[in-house]
Amino acid sequence: MFDSTRFFLFLTAALLLAIAPGPGMLYVLARSLAGGKREGVLSALGTFLGGMVHVFAAALGVSIILAKSAVAFATVKYVGAAYLCFLGVRMIIDAWKEKPDAGAIDQQLSARPARNPLWQGVATEVLNPKTALFFLSFIPQFVNRSAGHVFLQFVALGTISVVMNTSADLIVIALASPLGERIRSSATFRLRQRTVTGAIMIGLGTYLATSESK
């Protein structure tokens, strides 16, 4: 069903993006530091369920368009690739421009979140428009339209991506204390992480825009 080269590229990109600390990972880390591993695991499960809502919502809408129109398929791919490049550029600029201080990071990680970490995790992910935009731009790049079953391809790729993100979150939960201290104390670590992730996004978007669509 999947093109082997693009599927390998998808797995590589999804893995690199999963291990790069972002808002979702910081949220799970904050819950773990505030309420222990149980709250962290429930939060990770919540963000997993929220991510799957975005996957199915995007698949239902996009798959219909992509399956019926080659022009729409190409448009989604090019717009999505451009959006990935935009995200990468903005991530690098923000990393070098803002350079958040350790106090701001410490406040974000140490704040006691509200109750019910499972449903708060779901709401945090479902109500995040950036998550929806990411799936709409990232997943279609790897859908093989000529193989058919566009909806199933979209769901399968989206599920793999969400599972990888959740797996990374679970590792963060297990290493909550040392990782939290690392993020708090090292501005260089945060800067390098965001810069490398931004460069990956730009490279991925450029490659996908210039490679042959199927």
N, C-alpha and C positions, 0 to 999 in steps of 0.2 A: 504493500500500500504506500509506504513512504520511500522516497528517494534516499538511498543509503548515505550518500555524501551529505545531503542536507540534514538528514536525521542525526548524523554524528555531529554536525555543526550545531544543531539545535541542542543536543545533550551537553555539549561543551559550553555553549553560551548560557544555557539554563543553570548549569552547575556554577559557573562563575558569578552569575547574577544572584544565585541563591545564597552564596557564602559572603556576598558583599553586604555589610551592615546597612540597613535602610530603616525607614520608619516602622515597618512591621516587626523587624527584629529587635529594635530598640524598645518597642512596646512590650514584647514578650520578655525581654531582659528586665524591664522595669517591674513587671508583675512578679518575676522570679525573685528579684532582690527584695521586693516589698512583702510578698506573702509566701515565699518558699516555692519548692518545685511543683507542688500540686497546682497552685495558681498559675504557674508558668505553663504547665502542660495543658490546663484548661484553656488558657489564652491562645496557645498554639493551635489547639483543636478548633477554637473559634475562628481564628484567621484562616485556617484550612477550609472550613465550611463557607466562610465569606468569599474566599477565593474561588471556590467551586461555583458559587452563585454567579460570579462574573464570567466564568468559563462557559456555563450553559447559556447565559443570557447572550453573550457574544456569539456563541456557536449558532444559536437559533436565528439570530438576525443576519449575521455575516454569511453563514453557509448557504442560505437561500440565494443571496446575491451572487456569491462566488460560483455556485453551481450552474447558474443560468446565463451568466454574462462574462465573456472573456475580457471585455473592456473594463467591467467593474472589478474583475479579479486583478488586472494589471494596475488599475487605479489604487486599489487598496494596498497592493504591495509597494508601490512607489511612495504613496503618502505615508504608509507605515514605516518604510525605511527612512524617509526624511524625518519623521518624528523621533525615531531612535537616535539619529544623528543629533537632532536638536536637544534631546534629553542628555546625551553625552556631553555636548558643548556646554550646556547650562550647568551640569554637574561639576565640570572642571572649573568653570568661571566662579561658581558659588564657593567651591572649595578654597580657591585662592583669594577670593574677595572677602568672604565672611570670616573664615577662621574662627569658629565659635570657641569661646573660652571654656576652660574646664568647669567653671562655676555653673554655666548654663547647662552643660551636659550633665553635671552632677544633680542639678535640680530636676532635669527631665527623668533621670534614672531613679532618683530617690523618692519622688512624689508617690504617695500612697494612692493607687487608682481606686475607682469606685468598686462596689461589690459585683458579684456575678461575672467572673472573668470570662466564662464561656460566651455568654451573649454579648458582653462588651467587645470581645474579640470579633465576633460575627459582625456586629454593627460597625466596628472600626474599619473592617475590610470592605464590607458592602457599601458603605457610605463614602468611600474614598474614590473620587472620580479618576484619580491618577492610575489606580489599579485597572479600571475599565479601559482607559486609553492604552495602557501598556499591553493588555491582552489583545486589544483590537489592532495594535500595530505589530506586535511580536509574533503571535501565533500564525497569522495568515502567511507570513514569509516562508513557512515550512510546509504548508499544505500543498500536496501534489494534486492539482485539479484534474489532470488527465487520468488519475487512478480512480476517480469517483469517490463516493462516500465521504463527501467533504465534511458533513456534520460530525461523523464518527472520528475522522482525522483530527478535527479541531478539538473535540472533547478529549481524545486520547493525549494529544500534545499538551493541552491545557492542564489535564490531570497530572501528567508527568511533571510539569513545571511547578504546580502547587505542591505536589508531594515532595519535590526537592526543597522547596522553600520551607516546608514544615519540618523536614528532616534537619535542615540547618538550624531551625529554631530550637529543636529538641537538643541539639548539640550545645547551643547557647545556654539552654536551661541547665544542662549538666555542668557547664563551666561558668555559671553565672557570676560567681564572686570574682575570680581572676580576670574574666573578660570585662566585667563592669569596671574594675579598677584600671584595666588597660585603656579602655575608651575614655575614662575620666582623665587620666594622667598624661596621655600622649597625644598632643596636637599633631605631631608629625604622622602618627599612625592614622589618624582620621583624614588628614590631608592626602596622604598617599593612597589610602583606600578609595577615596572619592575620585581622585585623579585617574587611577588605574581603571576603575569601573567606568568612568566617563569615556576613556580611550577605547575600552572594549565596545561600548555602545556605538561610538562613532565608526569603528572598524566594521562592526557587524552591519550597521545600516548601509555603509558604503558598499560592502561586499554584496549584500542582498539587492541593492539598487542596480548594480552593474552586472549581476549574474543573470543567466537566462531564466525566465519565468516558465513554469509548466502548468 
